[in-house]
Amino acid sequence: MNRCFCQPSHLRRLLAALVACCAPGALGLAQQRNTSGLPPRPPRPPEITIANATGDAAEILKLDQNIEEAVVRGDVAFVGGVLSSDFHFRHGDGWTRGEKTGGMEDDRDAFLKRVKDKEYLVHDLDNVRIEMHGDMALTWGRYVSLFMPPNRNTANPGRLSTIWFERVYAKRNGKWVWVSHRTVHGPTTSPAGIDPSAITPAQSLTYEPGLPRLHVKAEQYPPESNDAAEVMDFEKRIGAAIVSGDTEFFRNYSVDDFSMTHGDGWTRGGWQQVVDNKDSFLAKVANKLYLAHDFDSVRVEMHNDIAITYGRYVAALKGSNPGRAWFAVWFERIYRKRNGNWMYVSHRTVHGASYGPTRESVSEF
């Protein structure tokens, strides 16, 4: 969807930067860096969009658009040709706050049936960005949808809805295929024409009143396969290495283009608050910045050599303000198996962080 925004982009960036410097959350993070002796945080990586993408990134973003067009016209052959055999589509954002069901889920056959039935009269993408990891990629952004299934109650008129999402693509047998989709915010029926670039860093540090921070009882989800159990064990070893300062383990079992996005503002079109690369996060590990890093409520979505984990971790940071000594984060992580070993590829916060003075104040462990 093409839109024109009148506010000059350089003025938006300048204003946003000034707000960020004054925001209490930004000040607190700066103080934590100073007291911990860490080097300054790395600059946020440049955002890759369809306007400036090249190579594989441009191919994937174009594929993203082509898929949406095919969904609307009911082109089962095209969509089926670009879905992985283990494709998974999660509707609704309840999973980002620890809800057990987390919304409807489609496998490949269920999603293709939606396409065949032409359930979507509108499915337009905008504000889509991409994070490349060699032969795997993550896209995130928004689509505006008009969902009109054949069995819809005609007493309820259809309405445009807005959905923020994250997707995983992988190159298999020389071809990019769509592996996974997760709604990270929505659906909402708020006006679809909101300019996401107008969201300031201060707004990205806060959450909307309608979706308060939640204290959810910790759950234990048994792994659904041996591979899933292996991934869950590997994730715990990553957490242990972070706390113990085991830089060798983290260096050996994370990819060179590792990325960790802190803060959930991106799930609503806001700024990516802090993005660590491998070197900057290794500095935190070496400094033993994390005094605790414990997982709960973790589930695993397996895609052969790709694993997506989602759940919560509860952590404490060295040098934190006593009133914010502990925090809880709901997350999604991507792991990739290479040369027989699982490798840590990407982390994105999907809800949080929620801060408090004690572990119990941010989690019901």
Secondary structure, 3 states (H helix, E strand, C coil): CCCCCCCCHHHHHHHHHHHHHHCHHHHHHHHHHHHHCCCCCCCCCCCEECCCCCHHHHHHHHHHHHHHHHHHHCCHHHHHHHEEEEEEEECCCHHHHCCCCCCCEEEHHHHHHHHHCCCEEEEEEEEEEEEEECCEEEEEEEEEEEECCCCCCCCCCCCCEEEEEEEEEEEECCEEEEEEEEEEEEEECCCCCCCHHHCCHHHHCCCCCCCCCCCCECCCCCCCCHHHHHHHHHHHHHHHHHHHCCHHHHHHCEEEEEEEEECCHHHHCCCCCEEEEHHHHHHHHHCCCEEEEEEEEEEEEEECCEEEEEEEEEEEECCCCHHHCEEEEEEEEEEEEECCEEEEEEEEEEEEEEEECCHHHHCEC
